[in-house]
């Protein structure tokens, strides 16, 4: 049967459409936007807000990589195995954070065997501008708290915040002995200064150079092995288990001539691999996508800083770098001493890390080289070098305050030269450019890494992470049975896995690209497989160290996009009569003085609404809901925007004083007659006082961990 085509199709007759129910409010009836369109707009805004505010949540992440442990099939809840009691104990490796998330950080891994667990690292993540008002995000340790009776040890690879930042929040909740190298333990102890709890961790310093092996429990022993990184005393961790040896690489790079003389102890790792074999190698992924290997050392950076001091011999030299790069601070001090310059340090985290380095003997300061910031005015410019934070363009960092004149002791002037001994972390490029522009507007010279053709100055930064060829060398040296990329975004993990398969010959089925919460299970026959998931996620903290609710975050994001609109009605109790003209407050939505017509429309709506809604019996909650929905409708009809609408209704009149059984109200307390003292048995009004709270310092990035383009930026435009 064919279909008959109409020769002259008729237009839709609007009169035949079902008529929507008319409101008794003239303003609402004058809108031309249908309710359905308003609801869809609200839903779109809500979906956008939820997507942006839920990046830190981890339920069942999409992972269809061929290395996901399920042959590329997406894991689903039905694939979660049921717990089986009894049988042979199994070794389980569980990343709690740090793998394939919304950035690089939150590094934390749990190793479980039978009734024992050891934990490697407790880092946090800087979320950036996606999360307004959020300083950092820590892992969700609900599963670990449920199993805290099993936890026997905490082991730390090094002292960067993406590996130790959550320590002060977690250690009292999941207490156990804490193991690490001397400098790392010093950094952990420093973070406890900002803790709100009076808890003293059980620190146990290990010596990586002596190949000390510590039995931390019945089934686990650990050993720290020296590696090179951009912070002192960095180590890999060897974990010996009944099933075999696990190695967590920590963060690393190969250096031909380390500042402290301690090279990457590849010999020890190779010895363990040849004698005991490596069951599982958990290897960081941050810079595995960058080709080749490092082409310069920290001593080349020292030479470049010397070039700056020679070229600008009559200028103040201001160097900005990450606060954790203690070895670079050592080289800057030595170079300044050679050129007869005094060095002043600026920045809270910079000074704190320097103190830890001095206590641990990690840094040696040349005689008569350090001076206070407030004393630099006493010296001529050619004798001054300032080392400060702010290399990432943070608004409140020292470098920015110097540029704007807000710093207490120093203002940038035209004869100064500012050296950025770092690369912008991806996402910070605009902030760095803003800072550079501000410095150059003041007339100062600015020297950045990778711009030798402009400045004539050599390299000024060195990534703390190994490149492609370095990874191939390390994996081949260890020759592990199983391989698990860690510490990276998802694309880094996948490229690390491909590298291991292509260059190192590890079978695809033995490589596991995990999401936080995945469980890798190894049985008595040393067969590894994915075995479901545990609960993980993220907990958000603001600048004061307080937890921020997801509801608060969603409201912040919504207000940042659409603004807020508040209407205040003051009505007489009982009659519902409006006592004043409705008050309207707009924040981040429209400027009221430029929108008089719209404001008059809203006031007219509110007056009609009050006149009809408050006659007789009424329910305030119902009225508020109606006002919210109807004002949203009117605003969307006039502006095509959906701000957060907050109706406030104040009922005035007909109030009766209520006497309290314990604390009398103001009306119940009689004032004593003039000239008479109050009777001793009369109750006195006391105001409650909140306990004084000590707020921690705001956390700022202390590593270029996110900088995956460090090598490429030497030959390409960095922003």
C-alpha angles and dihedrals in degrees: 000000000000125000120247115234117216112236094212111023112208123234120245110273108227091199091064093056116106107265116235117233110271118235123229088234116093095204093053091047091054093063117106097201118096119233091240091059091051092050091049091050090050090049092051091051091046092050092050091049092047092049092051094043096047101057090106093052117099120196112139106336120209106258117160095153115138085237096056094105094248098077092261094307115133113249115240134185091256089063091060105114119233115247112260121206122217126006128101117330116250133212112242127193114195125180106212091187145334100076123107098331133136092293141339116300142060089093108182131140132183125206114197132187123168106314097344134088132183122190127213116207132337109220135164135215132235105222098193127204094335088079110048113212094007115123099185144341125228127198119268105247099186092125092048092050089052088053100034091123087068097052111108104168147005116216125191127201098198144333106267116124093241085065105032105020096103094048096099091050096047112031096079091046095051103023122191137132113296120224129191146117120292098263092042091053088050090054091048091051090050092055089056088066086075094048118116093210128076097234127141112206120217100245120196116185117212128197112227092191095061093051088235114188116205123195101218097176143350094285105022135067126172138205129187119219123196117249131170121250140143092277127056125261095021115169145179117229124231111201116192114204135171088260097049145283123320121194123199106194098202111198116321151161133181116251126188093200114018117197092239093043093242110125128201103284095230089149092065093047090048090049092053091046093052097043103035105014126229114260096184129011114197103195130185117244107195101117102014089114093062112094126240124354139290113301099195141031139223088266089061087056089051089053090050091052088051088052089055092050091049095046094046097036094152097045136085108253115217116190123192122195142140113296094230096059093099094160090056089050087054091054093046090053091050093048092047090050090053091052095046095249129142116226125221121188122214129186130065097243091044093055093043093052090046090055091052090050092051093049092049094045091240095130132042117203119210114240118274094002104113123078137169121261092237091059098056091092088068094064132066116253095253090064098052132093121169123197114197147157124251102088089135095056097251110176096230097037121117096254094054092047090051090052094050096042093246095117115106098226109020141045123187113246135186096264094056125103119210120202122199105207092186143054124247113265108238106271093030096076094102092050091050091049090050090053093046091050091050092051093048092047086061088057098250125137115248121202119192133184117267096025100100090135089063102037107024088229120127128230117325102181140044124195116237093221134080123250131226098284091045091056092050090052094049097044092049090049092054097036094195125197092224129026130202122181112216139170102048149079117279096265089052092051092051093048089048089052092049089049091054092049098042102038103025103036098236109156114250092236089059094056120086124196101191139190121217108282097028116133121220108196124197118192133206090275089057092248113148128206142154109267108186131279144284128217113277137151140127139292118209125221130189129216092281094055093252123138114253120213120231088236090059091048092050091051090050092051092045092050091046089057105033107012131223132283121195127187121191122199123188111198134174113253112248098010098050091217115158108246097189138017111276113270118226126198123187124186121179092347113080136338105252097213090058093048105053093139093055092045091052089050091052092047091049090050092049094050092051091044093051093046092054102033102047097050110108121343117353142174113227094205092053092047092049091051092050093047091049094051095042096046088048087054093050094045093049090048090054103034108016088232131115110210123178103273116207118185116198120192119190117193113205130188135033093062120153123203112248118211118218122219092225111022118034121223123242091261092053095054113084118213113237118247115268111275094017126106117232115259114261093236094057113105116248126219112246125187117219114243122210117226114257110255126207111218122211123235116269111264117238131185112279099183142042089236091135093050104106094158099057095121096041092052090065089072102024140057107276095209 
